[in-house]
Amino acid sequence: MIIVFLIIYIGFILNQLNSINKQLHKRLSENTRQPLNVGLFNKTIIKLASNINHCLKLEEKRRLDSINEQKQFKELISNISHDLRTPLTSVKGYQQLLQKSDLDKEQLHNLQIAQKSTDELGNLIEHFFEYSYLITSNIKPNLEKINISNLIVECVLSYIGVLEEKNININMEKSPPIYVRGDKDMLIRIVDNLLNNCSKHSLGDIDIKIDYDKIPDSKNAKIIFTNPISQNSDINVEKLFHRFYTTDSTRNKSTELGLSIVEFLVKQLNGDVGAYLDKNTKLLSIYFEIPLFQ
């Protein structure tokens, strides 16, 4: 009788543990917030379930607190961005008024330097706002089949005006349609940021190449942007994607946040980024890899 009682007792305990396991699995699979329920049978199991419920409640509170903190952070970034844009717009307005006034050659030169610095500050504010939004918004990419060749051509065409002003040409090898698995908006932003970076720092024409293995088991397409840089440039390609990486410590000239945004978006698409510098020819190549659509 004792053995039978023990077998029945163990059976009840296993049944309770199995019930707890099923309820936890349901919480995970159905994303519910239902607390665990157990029968009034074993004090130890009841205490275990009570402690699990307490942990789940604390975890839910932390999750909600984190969501609120992210929301407050987004609002803070938005307010800071607005507060920075307002005086910057005012500064630009006064600069335009000064440009219309009678200035000597030296004054005009100084004004142009100030305008250039103002434009750089405006770009930095925009990138700061964009980067902060991206890392806190938890955006999920909408993965689909995309012709990366056509997408790059469209981005280049939309950028022709900026490039013509700087007398920069785009050289792009013709390639067959190459389809990748990615988010169209993210890929456009990636290519635009790379074009913007090249146009700012290039001393000549920009070469764009889509490199991919033609073997059946190839997994990635590699898009490479190459441009000549100054012979005096001392770029650390390993730090090129770091936030506020400075290439010229004497003048504190940074690459801004454009490449950091590129790295973040590419990682979201399960890709990779990198760069390499040919020290002899002073050609800087920045690339990103994106999974092929298979």
Backbone bond lengths (Angstrom), bond angles and torsions (degrees), N, CA, C in turn:
res aa  C-N    CA-C-N  psi(-1)  N-CA   C-N-CA  omega(-1)  CA-C   N-CA-C  phi
1 M - - - 1.467 - - 1.534 111.02 -
2 I 1.339 115.05 -38.76 1.471 118.45 179.39 1.526 110.53 -64.19
3 I 1.350 115.13 -43.00 1.471 119.01 179.69 1.523 110.50 -63.38
4 V 1.340 116.71 -42.61 1.475 120.61 178.44 1.525 110.18 -61.98
5 F 1.346 115.63 -42.63 1.470 119.91 179.53 1.528 110.58 -62.38
6 L 1.333 116.70 -43.65 1.463 120.11 179.58 1.528 111.47 -63.38
7 I 1.338 116.70 -40.73 1.465 120.31 178.61 1.526 110.45 -62.02
8 I 1.356 116.04 -44.57 1.473 120.47 178.43 1.527 110.41 -63.28
9 Y 1.336 115.83 -41.40 1.473 121.57 -179.03 1.529 110.28 -62.83
10 I 1.343 115.30 -46.56 1.471 119.41 178.57 1.528 110.52 -63.57
11 G 1.329 116.36 -37.57 1.455 120.34 177.96 1.523 111.74 -60.72
12 F 1.363 116.53 -43.49 1.462 120.35 177.53 1.533 111.04 -62.01
13 I 1.340 116.73 -42.15 1.464 120.56 -179.56 1.527 110.88 -63.13
14 L 1.344 115.49 -46.56 1.460 119.77 177.75 1.523 111.59 -60.91
15 N 1.323 115.92 -37.42 1.464 120.52 177.99 1.528 110.80 -63.68
16 Q 1.353 116.37 -42.26 1.460 120.70 178.16 1.537 110.76 -63.80
17 L 1.347 116.78 -44.91 1.461 120.82 179.34 1.528 110.94 -63.42
18 N 1.321 116.41 -39.24 1.459 120.63 177.27 1.527 111.20 -64.37
19 S 1.336 115.85 -37.61 1.465 120.77 177.34 1.525 111.12 -64.30
20 I 1.354 116.21 -42.86 1.467 120.74 177.61 1.524 110.26 -61.88
21 N 1.335 115.88 -43.43 1.462 120.72 -179.60 1.529 111.20 -61.87
22 K 1.347 117.80 -42.47 1.463 121.56 179.34 1.522 111.27 -65.33
23 Q 1.336 117.01 -40.06 1.459 120.44 179.59 1.531 111.33 -66.31
24 L 1.328 116.97 -39.00 1.466 120.24 177.05 1.526 110.43 -66.12
25 H 1.324 116.14 -41.11 1.470 119.94 178.04 1.535 110.56 -62.79
26 K 1.321 117.10 -38.63 1.465 120.73 179.03 1.529 110.89 -65.48
27 R 1.338 116.20 -39.45 1.467 119.45 177.96 1.524 110.68 -60.56
28 L 1.337 116.16 -40.51 1.456 120.50 -178.04 1.522 111.80 -73.10
29 S 1.315 117.66 -45.23 1.461 121.33 -174.96 1.518 113.22 -75.50
30 E 1.345 117.02 -34.88 1.469 120.68 -176.81 1.520 112.42 -103.98
31 N 1.361 115.55 -0.07 1.462 121.07 178.59 1.535 111.67 53.65
32 T 1.340 115.63 45.99 1.462 120.90 178.40 1.522 110.16 -95.93
33 R 1.316 116.33 168.02 1.469 122.15 178.41 1.528 110.64 -117.95
34 Q 1.324 116.56 23.11 1.456 122.05 -177.71 1.530 110.05 -69.93
35 P 1.349 119.06 128.51 1.467 120.80 177.60 1.527 111.32 -70.99
36 L 1.317 116.16 160.29 1.462 120.81 179.49 1.524 110.89 -73.35
37 N 1.329 115.73 140.41 1.460 121.72 176.37 1.531 108.87 -121.03
38 V 1.324 116.12 133.52 1.470 121.09 176.73 1.532 109.14 -133.52
39 G 1.315 115.50 152.90 1.459 119.67 177.43 1.526 111.18 -72.72
40 L 1.304 116.93 154.48 1.468 121.51 179.84 1.528 109.28 -78.92
41 F 1.326 114.12 79.12 1.456 117.79 -175.15 1.528 111.98 -124.50
42 N 1.328 116.54 -51.93 1.457 120.17 -176.96 1.523 109.44 -124.17
43 K 1.332 117.02 125.48 1.459 121.45 -176.48 1.528 112.11 -62.10
44 T 1.313 116.26 -37.28 1.470 119.68 -179.14 1.527 111.15 -65.32
45 I 1.325 116.29 -43.67 1.469 120.36 179.50 1.526 110.13 -67.65
46 I 1.344 115.91 -38.61 1.466 119.63 177.45 1.529 110.27 -61.56
47 K 1.326 117.12 -41.90 1.466 121.55 178.51 1.525 110.60 -66.41
48 L 1.348 116.07 -40.01 1.464 120.25 177.34 1.523 110.71 -60.81
49 A 1.327 116.83 -47.20 1.467 120.71 179.74 1.525 110.89 -62.72
50 S 1.343 115.46 -38.61 1.470 119.85 179.17 1.526 110.95 -63.81
51 N 1.336 116.66 -41.96 1.469 120.19 178.77 1.523 111.25 -67.31
52 I 1.348 116.45 -38.85 1.478 119.68 177.51 1.523 110.08 -62.71
53 N 1.356 116.45 -43.59 1.471 119.83 178.06 1.518 111.38 -61.50
54 H 1.330 115.96 -38.52 1.467 120.12 179.55 1.528 110.25 -64.87
55 C 1.348 116.66 -42.88 1.465 121.00 178.30 1.526 111.10 -64.19
56 L 1.331 116.20 -41.61 1.462 120.21 179.49 1.531 111.19 -64.33
57 K 1.327 115.13 -38.11 1.467 119.75 178.91 1.523 111.18 -66.17
58 L 1.344 116.39 -41.54 1.465 120.20 178.11 1.531 110.98 -65.60
59 E 1.339 114.86 -40.44 1.461 119.31 179.24 1.530 110.94 -64.37
60 E 1.314 117.63 -40.58 1.462 121.53 177.47 1.523 110.73 -64.12
61 K 1.340 116.25 -39.24 1.469 120.09 177.99 1.528 110.42 -64.11
62 R 1.324 116.28 -42.01 1.471 119.33 178.05 1.524 110.78 -63.81
63 R 1.330 116.40 -38.96 1.461 120.21 179.28 1.520 111.18 -62.83
64 L 1.334 116.06 -45.29 1.465 120.19 179.45 1.528 111.13 -66.33
65 D 1.340 116.28 -38.95 1.466 120.18 177.49 1.527 110.35 -62.89
66 S 1.343 115.53 -39.46 1.466 119.30 179.40 1.526 110.86 -65.38
67 I 1.344 116.43 -40.35 1.474 120.29 178.10 1.524 110.16 -62.65
68 N 1.334 116.36 -42.93 1.464 120.16 179.11 1.529 111.52 -64.89
69 E 1.337 115.98 -39.86 1.458 119.78 178.44 1.519 111.17 -63.96
70 Q 1.347 116.33 -41.54 1.457 119.76 178.19 1.526 111.10 -63.77
71 K 1.336 115.53 -40.44 1.459 119.69 178.62 1.523 110.79 -63.11
72 Q 1.334 116.16 -44.12 1.461 120.14 179.17 1.525 110.86 -65.10
73 F 1.362 115.23 -37.26 1.466 118.93 179.89 1.520 110.79 -65.60
74 K 1.347 116.45 -41.43 1.466 120.15 178.17 1.521 110.50 -61.32
75 E 1.331 115.49 -43.60 1.465 119.63 178.97 1.527 110.77 -62.89
76 L 1.350 115.83 -39.25 1.464 120.12 178.93 1.517 110.63 -63.76
77 I 1.349 116.56 -45.35 1.463 120.68 179.59 1.523 110.53 -61.84
78 S 1.337 115.54 -42.76 1.463 119.96 179.45 1.525 110.80 -61.77
79 N 1.342 116.78 -43.12 1.464 120.74 -179.98 1.526 111.33 -66.48
80 I 1.345 115.92 -42.00 1.467 119.69 178.95 1.519 110.20 -62.73
81 S 1.343 115.69 -44.06 1.458 120.27 179.62 1.527 110.72 -60.02
82 H 1.326 116.49 -43.43 1.472 120.67 178.96 1.525 110.54 -65.20
83 D 1.331 116.45 -42.53 1.467 120.62 -178.79 1.525 111.60 -65.74
84 L 1.338 116.72 -30.21 1.458 120.12 178.48 1.530 111.56 -80.04
85 R 1.331 115.88 -36.19 1.467 119.48 -177.93 1.525 111.74 -67.34
86 T 1.324 116.90 -37.07 1.471 120.63 -175.16 1.525 112.30 -60.79
87 P 1.350 119.47 -54.98 1.474 117.69 177.85 1.525 112.81 -67.00
88 L 1.338 116.95 -29.31 1.464 119.53 179.34 1.525 110.02 -65.73
89 T 1.320 116.75 -40.83 1.469 120.46 176.99 1.521 110.61 -61.76
90 S 1.330 115.25 -39.22 1.465 119.79 178.22 1.532 110.87 -64.16
91 V 1.321 116.70 -43.00 1.465 120.98 179.17 1.524 110.45 -61.21
92 K 1.338 116.52 -44.07 1.460 120.36 178.86 1.528 111.45 -61.83
93 G 1.333 115.98 -38.18 1.461 120.00 178.83 1.515 112.10 -62.57
94 Y 1.336 116.53 -44.33 1.471 120.08 178.77 1.528 111.24 -67.71
95 Q 1.310 116.98 -33.44 1.465 119.93 177.19 1.525 110.67 -65.27
96 Q 1.331 116.42 -39.87 1.462 119.82 178.03 1.525 111.01 -65.01
97 L 1.341 116.64 -37.19 1.473 120.12 176.87 1.526 110.84 -65.18
98 L 1.339 116.08 -41.51 1.463 119.84 178.68 1.517 111.61 -63.70
99 Q 1.328 115.90 -36.15 1.459 120.28 -178.66 1.528 111.54 -64.29
100 K 1.330 116.86 -29.02 1.461 121.42 179.86 1.525 112.78 -83.58
101 S 1.332 116.00 -11.37 1.465 119.31 -179.22 1.529 110.61 -86.51
102 D 1.332 116.11 173.28 1.468 121.06 -178.86 1.528 109.38 -79.68
103 L 1.313 115.90 107.08 1.465 121.33 179.62 1.516 109.60 -120.07
104 D 1.331 115.30 143.31 1.464 117.63 174.70 1.529 109.23 -78.50
105 K 1.302 116.70 178.14 1.462 121.67 -173.76 1.527 112.14 -61.73
106 E 1.321 116.59 -42.39 1.466 120.47 -178.79 1.521 111.01 -68.45
107 Q 1.324 117.22 -42.39 1.466 120.82 178.71 1.526 111.14 -63.44
108 L 1.341 116.76 -40.08 1.465 120.38 178.72 1.531 110.55 -65.21
109 H 1.317 116.39 -38.70 1.471 120.57 178.29 1.522 110.52 -63.21
110 N 1.333 115.83 -44.65 1.470 119.91 179.07 1.527 111.84 -63.97
111 L 1.339 115.72 -37.47 1.457 119.87 178.74 1.530 110.68 -65.71
112 Q 1.316 117.20 -40.33 1.463 120.64 178.73 1.529 111.55 -63.41
113 I 1.327 116.58 -37.89 1.469 120.11 176.38 1.524 110.24 -64.22
114 A 1.353 115.80 -42.36 1.462 120.03 179.14 1.522 111.12 -64.27
115 Q 1.337 116.35 -40.24 1.469 120.20 178.84 1.527 110.99 -64.69
116 K 1.319 116.84 -40.33 1.465 120.24 178.77 1.520 110.78 -63.40
117 S 1.334 116.04 -42.60 1.469 120.04 178.52 1.522 110.95 -65.56
118 T 1.318 116.93 -36.08 1.462 121.26 178.27 1.522 110.97 -65.95
119 D 1.329 115.73 -42.13 1.474 119.61 177.80 1.527 110.94 -63.35
120 E 1.335 116.81 -41.16 1.463 120.45 179.04 1.529 110.61 -63.93
121 L 1.332 115.92 -39.08 1.464 120.02 177.77 1.525 110.58 -64.89
122 G 1.335 116.73 -39.75 1.463 120.27 177.82 1.525 111.49 -62.73
123 N 1.335 116.47 -42.94 1.472 119.95 178.05 1.520 110.98 -64.28
124 L 1.322 116.18 -39.18 1.462 120.08 179.89 1.521 111.17 -64.75
125 I 1.330 117.32 -39.22 1.468 121.37 177.87 1.527 110.23 -63.91
126 E 1.352 116.00 -43.66 1.460 119.52 179.42 1.518 111.29 -62.76
127 H 1.328 117.28 -43.60 1.463 121.02 179.78 1.526 111.16 -67.93
128 F 1.324 115.88 -37.05 1.463 119.86 178.06 1.528 110.48 -61.82
129 F 1.320 115.75 -45.10 1.458 120.48 178.83 1.524 110.71 -64.25
130 E 1.333 116.97 -43.96 1.471 121.61 -178.80 1.522 110.92 -64.47
131 Y 1.337 116.79 -45.96 1.464 120.83 -177.75 1.519 110.81 -65.14
132 S 1.322 117.01 -43.81 1.464 121.06 -179.74 1.516 110.97 -63.60
133 Y 1.331 116.10 -39.36 1.468 119.83 178.38 1.521 111.09 -65.37
134 L 1.332 116.65 -42.76 1.465 120.45 -176.96 1.520 112.42 -64.13
135 I 1.339 116.97 -43.54 1.462 119.41 -174.62 1.519 112.42 -76.67
136 T 1.334 118.10 -13.44 1.467 120.29 -179.25 1.522 113.44 -110.75
137 S 1.334 117.65 -12.01 1.465 119.20 -173.38 1.526 113.23 -87.40
138 N 1.329 117.45 -13.77 1.470 121.32 178.68 1.526 111.38 55.32
139 I 1.338 115.22 46.64 1.470 121.23 -179.38 1.524 109.68 -72.30
140 K 1.322 116.01 132.83 1.449 121.34 177.23 1.535 109.00 -98.65
141 P 1.339 117.20 127.30 1.474 119.18 -179.50 1.519 112.29 -66.81
142 N 1.328 115.22 143.60 1.458 121.81 175.08 1.526 107.90 -94.45
143 L 1.329 116.85 90.42 1.456 121.93 -173.29 1.527 111.18 -74.67
144 E 1.324 115.09 131.06 1.454 120.98 179.07 1.531 109.57 -153.19
145 K 1.317 116.65 173.31 1.453 122.13 178.69 1.521 109.69 -80.10
146 I 1.344 116.76 121.46 1.458 121.27 -174.37 1.527 109.38 -131.43
147 N 1.323 116.20 134.64 1.458 122.11 173.71 1.528 107.70 -80.55
148 I 1.326 116.75 98.53 1.462 120.91 -174.17 1.527 111.34 -66.80
149 S 1.340 117.62 -29.52 1.471 120.79 178.50 1.528 110.48 -62.22
150 N 1.330 116.30 -49.48 1.467 120.51 179.89 1.525 111.41 -65.34
151 L 1.329 116.59 -39.32 1.461 119.81 -178.32 1.523 111.00 -61.81
152 I 1.342 117.10 -42.45 1.464 120.37 -179.84 1.527 110.47 -65.70
153 V 1.326 117.04 -41.64 1.464 120.79 178.47 1.531 110.47 -60.53
154 E 1.317 117.52 -43.29 1.468 121.37 179.18 1.523 110.79 -62.30
155 C 1.336 117.15 -42.13 1.465 120.66 178.88 1.529 111.19 -64.41
156 V 1.333 116.35 -41.15 1.467 120.88 179.25 1.532 110.15 -63.27
157 L 1.332 117.25 -44.42 1.461 120.75 179.86 1.521 111.99 -60.99
158 S 1.329 116.85 -37.83 1.464 120.20 179.09 1.523 111.73 -72.40
159 Y 1.334 116.48 -14.75 1.467 121.25 -177.34 1.528 112.24 -103.96
160 I 1.328 116.76 0.90 1.460 120.90 -174.80 1.525 111.88 -57.32
161 G 1.331 117.67 -41.25 1.458 120.93 -177.52 1.520 112.24 -57.99
162 V 1.323 116.56 -46.44 1.468 121.29 -179.94 1.524 110.41 -63.61
163 L 1.330 116.46 -42.00 1.457 120.65 -177.58 1.530 111.64 -68.60
164 E 1.336 116.29 -37.86 1.470 119.42 179.54 1.526 111.10 -64.90
165 E 1.328 116.85 -36.83 1.467 120.33 178.08 1.523 111.19 -60.58
166 K 1.321 116.57 -32.25 1.464 121.37 -178.93 1.525 111.85 -98.25
167 N 1.350 116.26 7.00 1.459 121.91 177.90 1.532 111.56 57.34
168 I 1.333 115.28 44.25 1.467 121.83 179.49 1.525 109.11 -115.44
169 N 1.309 116.27 132.68 1.464 122.44 177.23 1.523 110.15 -103.76
170 I 1.327 115.14 154.93 1.463 121.82 176.09 1.528 108.82 -108.57
171 N 1.303 116.07 124.37 1.462 121.47 175.00 1.528 107.98 -108.47
172 M 1.321 115.28 117.00 1.461 119.64 -177.66 1.517 110.07 -131.53
173 E 1.326 114.97 124.61 1.447 119.88 -179.94 1.526 110.48 -68.95
174 K 1.338 115.16 141.16 1.457 118.98 175.62 1.525 109.32 -71.70
175 S 1.309 115.40 139.06 1.464 119.57 179.80 1.521 108.89 -142.52
176 P 1.312 116.77 154.83 1.469 119.52 175.97 1.515 109.59 -67.07
177 P 1.320 118.99 164.72 1.477 120.57 177.24 1.522 111.52 -55.84
178 I 1.316 115.89 125.93 1.462 121.51 179.21 1.527 107.09 -119.18
179 Y 1.299 116.56 120.17 1.456 121.21 -175.64 1.529 110.40 -103.91
180 V 1.319 114.62 130.32 1.463 120.83 178.97 1.520 109.08 -119.26
181 R 1.309 114.58 165.23 1.465 121.01 175.99 1.527 107.55 -102.53
182 G 1.337 116.00 106.06 1.464 118.81 -175.36 1.508 112.15 -159.09
183 D 1.320 114.23 -178.93 1.460 123.00 176.77 1.533 107.62 -100.97
184 K 1.325 117.44 123.39 1.464 121.22 -173.06 1.523 111.66 -60.99
185 D 1.326 118.08 -47.16 1.463 120.88 -178.97 1.526 111.45 -61.90
186 M 1.345 116.00 -41.66 1.465 119.60 179.46 1.520 111.14 -65.05
187 L 1.337 116.55 -42.07 1.465 120.34 -179.45 1.527 111.06 -65.36
188 I 1.311 117.42 -38.94 1.471 120.79 176.91 1.521 110.26 -62.02
189 R 1.323 115.89 -42.81 1.466 120.03 179.47 1.529 110.89 -65.14
190 I 1.322 116.30 -39.04 1.469 120.92 178.35 1.527 110.62 -61.76
191 V 1.334 116.22 -51.10 1.465 120.48 -177.90 1.524 110.67 -65.28
192 D 1.324 118.35 -40.99 1.469 121.66 178.58 1.526 111.41 -60.74
193 N 1.327 116.23 -43.52 1.463 119.65 -179.91 1.525 111.55 -65.63
194 L 1.333 117.11 -37.42 1.461 119.94 177.89 1.532 110.94 -69.18
195 L 1.325 117.33 -39.86 1.462 120.48 175.75 1.526 110.79 -63.06
196 N 1.320 116.21 -41.36 1.458 120.92 179.11 1.523 110.55 -63.31
197 N 1.339 116.23 -43.01 1.464 120.39 179.57 1.523 111.02 -63.79
198 C 1.344 116.66 -43.97 1.465 120.82 179.22 1.530 111.34 -63.13
199 S 1.323 116.52 -43.96 1.460 120.16 -177.01 1.523 111.89 -64.63
200 K 1.328 116.73 -29.12 1.472 120.16 -179.19 1.517 112.64 -78.66
201 H 1.329 116.97 -36.71 1.460 120.31 -170.46 1.528 114.08 -110.63
202 S 1.344 117.66 -5.70 1.449 119.91 -176.68 1.534 111.53 -79.13
203 L 1.329 115.36 142.52 1.459 120.65 175.57 1.533 111.19 -103.41
204 G 1.309 116.03 11.13 1.455 120.14 179.91 1.511 111.35 -168.91
205 D 1.307 116.16 -158.95 1.459 121.33 -177.01 1.527 111.45 -67.99
206 I 1.326 114.89 156.32 1.469 122.33 -178.14 1.522 109.01 -108.71
207 D 1.314 115.68 131.33 1.460 121.25 176.18 1.525 109.72 -103.96
208 I 1.327 115.68 132.29 1.469 121.13 176.64 1.516 108.57 -120.51
209 K 1.312 115.50 128.41 1.463 120.74 -178.47 1.516 110.20 -133.25
210 I 1.330 115.32 134.52 1.460 120.73 174.60 1.521 107.24 -103.77
211 D 1.305 115.20 109.75 1.459 120.92 -175.91 1.519 109.02 -107.79
212 Y 1.323 115.86 131.99 1.460 119.79 178.21 1.517 108.90 -153.83
213 D 1.293 115.35 149.28 1.466 120.52 178.97 1.523 109.44 -77.40
214 K 1.282 117.75 134.75 1.462 121.99 -178.72 1.525 112.66 -89.87
215 I 1.350 115.49 1.73 1.456 118.27 177.63 1.524 109.62 -75.10
216 P 1.340 117.97 153.25 1.474 121.23 -173.38 1.519 114.58 -58.75
217 D 1.368 117.98 -30.71 1.457 118.97 -174.93 1.525 113.03 -96.14
218 S 1.334 117.85 17.58 1.464 119.93 177.11 1.521 110.01 -65.05
219 K 1.334 116.51 144.45 1.456 120.61 -173.44 1.527 113.81 -117.21
220 N 1.338 117.65 -25.99 1.458 120.29 -173.39 1.523 112.55 -126.82
221 A 1.329 115.05 150.62 1.462 122.01 166.68 1.517 106.98 -102.83
222 K 1.318 117.15 138.26 1.461 122.23 -177.51 1.517 109.24 -116.55
223 I 1.335 115.84 118.71 1.468 121.11 -178.53 1.518 107.64 -106.53
224 I 1.343 116.54 121.76 1.463 122.19 -172.73 1.524 110.18 -116.55
225 F 1.336 116.37 128.32 1.462 123.52 175.13 1.533 107.45 -110.00
226 T 1.345 116.64 120.72 1.468 121.06 -176.86 1.520 109.53 -124.61
227 N 1.333 115.68 133.92 1.462 120.36 177.83 1.528 110.26 -149.58
228 P 1.342 116.97 151.06 1.469 120.36 177.64 1.528 110.83 -76.01
229 I 1.331 115.29 145.25 1.462 120.90 177.99 1.522 109.19 -124.94
230 S 1.314 115.74 173.72 1.456 120.74 -177.76 1.530 111.23 -62.83
231 Q 1.327 115.91 144.30 1.463 120.37 178.37 1.524 111.71 -64.33
232 N 1.334 116.04 -22.05 1.467 120.21 -179.41 1.523 112.95 -91.12
233 S 1.324 117.08 -1.41 1.464 120.31 -178.04 1.526 110.45 -69.44
234 D 1.314 114.42 136.68 1.464 120.71 177.54 1.522 107.90 -122.40
235 I 1.328 115.97 83.44 1.463 121.81 -173.90 1.524 110.20 -98.59
236 N 1.308 115.19 132.29 1.467 121.76 173.05 1.521 107.39 -96.26
237 V 1.334 116.86 101.28 1.457 120.59 -174.45 1.528 112.01 -64.08
238 E 1.336 117.17 -23.20 1.467 120.20 -179.97 1.526 111.61 -72.01
239 K 1.338 116.51 -20.55 1.463 120.59 -178.82 1.523 112.63 -110.35
240 L 1.322 115.67 5.64 1.463 119.79 -172.32 1.518 113.01 -61.63
241 F 1.340 117.56 -30.11 1.457 121.16 -178.00 1.531 112.88 -94.50
242 H 1.338 116.79 3.15 1.459 119.88 178.48 1.525 109.98 -73.89
243 R 1.305 115.11 148.48 1.470 119.62 178.75 1.527 110.48 -63.40
244 F 1.332 116.24 131.79 1.463 124.10 175.80 1.521 112.11 58.22
245 Y 1.341 116.88 30.51 1.461 119.28 175.55 1.513 109.14 -62.50
246 T 1.331 117.34 130.53 1.455 122.97 -177.04 1.519 110.61 -104.06
247 T 1.312 116.06 124.62 1.463 120.53 178.81 1.517 112.26 -91.62
248 D 1.322 116.73 -18.84 1.466 120.28 -178.82 1.516 107.79 -133.50
249 S 1.306 116.98 97.75 1.467 120.91 -175.20 1.512 112.32 -68.12
250 T 1.353 118.41 -24.20 1.460 119.96 -177.48 1.518 111.82 -75.17
251 R 1.345 115.78 -29.08 1.469 118.87 -179.88 1.516 112.23 -115.89
252 N 1.330 115.73 2.61 1.469 121.57 176.31 1.521 111.73 55.65
253 K 1.319 115.46 39.19 1.463 119.92 178.84 1.519 108.81 -87.71
254 S 1.321 117.01 118.42 1.463 120.62 -175.35 1.514 110.84 -109.18
255 T 1.330 114.97 168.83 1.462 120.76 176.13 1.517 111.50 -87.27
256 E 1.329 116.52 9.48 1.453 122.78 -179.27 1.520 110.65 61.16
257 L 1.330 117.04 -150.29 1.462 120.74 -176.13 1.526 112.50 -111.76
258 G 1.326 116.32 3.01 1.460 119.40 -175.75 1.515 113.51 -58.04
259 L 1.331 117.13 -44.33 1.464 120.19 -178.26 1.524 111.32 -74.67
260 S 1.331 117.70 -30.08 1.464 119.99 174.75 1.520 110.36 -64.85
261 I 1.324 116.54 -38.24 1.463 121.25 176.67 1.527 109.93 -65.25
262 V 1.339 116.78 -41.03 1.464 121.12 177.11 1.526 110.43 -58.32
263 E 1.325 116.34 -48.58 1.465 120.22 -179.00 1.522 111.19 -61.12
264 F 1.330 116.95 -43.83 1.466 120.80 -178.83 1.526 110.79 -61.75
265 L 1.333 117.45 -46.08 1.464 120.84 -177.56 1.527 111.62 -67.88
266 V 1.335 116.75 -40.01 1.465 119.87 179.42 1.529 110.35 -63.62
267 K 1.328 116.78 -41.18 1.469 120.21 177.51 1.525 110.75 -62.25
268 Q 1.332 116.98 -35.75 1.460 120.79 177.25 1.530 111.32 -63.14
269 L 1.317 116.09 -26.86 1.465 121.06 -179.06 1.528 111.69 -96.90
270 N 1.336 116.02 17.31 1.476 121.71 178.99 1.519 112.29 61.71
271 G 1.327 116.20 32.23 1.453 121.48 178.23 1.511 111.95 -110.70
272 D 1.325 116.05 -164.47 1.457 121.31 -178.51 1.527 109.11 -146.89
273 V 1.326 115.97 158.47 1.463 121.92 178.95 1.514 109.32 -128.98
274 G 1.311 115.70 163.77 1.460 120.45 177.79 1.510 110.46 -174.81
275 A 1.331 115.09 175.65 1.458 120.53 179.50 1.521 109.11 -155.05
276 Y 1.322 115.92 153.31 1.457 120.18 173.74 1.529 108.53 -148.34
277 L 1.329 114.51 150.65 1.458 121.57 -175.06 1.521 109.91 -123.98
278 D 1.339 115.73 125.70 1.457 120.96 173.09 1.529 107.11 -86.07
279 K 1.311 116.81 107.05 1.464 121.00 -174.26 1.523 112.61 -69.61
280 N 1.321 116.88 -22.03 1.466 119.49 179.41 1.518 111.73 -77.68
281 T 1.323 116.49 -48.21 1.465 120.63 -178.34 1.521 112.49 -91.76
282 K 1.345 116.93 -10.57 1.465 122.31 -176.29 1.528 111.18 56.79
283 L 1.323 114.84 45.19 1.461 121.30 174.49 1.530 108.47 -104.51
284 L 1.314 115.78 122.12 1.461 121.42 179.36 1.525 108.77 -99.39
285 S 1.323 116.10 127.65 1.470 121.29 178.24 1.519 109.56 -117.56
286 I 1.314 115.23 126.00 1.465 121.88 175.42 1.525 107.07 -117.66
287 Y 1.311 116.51 132.34 1.456 119.04 -175.78 1.526 111.10 -135.60
288 F 1.322 114.20 159.64 1.462 119.93 169.01 1.518 108.36 -137.48
289 E 1.304 115.01 146.25 1.465 122.05 178.97 1.522 109.36 -111.93
290 I 1.311 115.13 139.73 1.461 121.13 -177.94 1.513 108.53 -135.61
291 P 1.334 118.43 140.21 1.469 120.17 -178.05 1.526 112.03 -61.41
292 L 1.329 115.42 136.83 1.457 120.51 173.64 1.525 110.02 -70.68
293 F 1.322 115.64 150.65 1.461 119.89 175.90 1.523 108.38 -78.20
294 Q 1.326 116.00 120.44 1.455 120.51 -177.35 1.511 110.85 -129.18
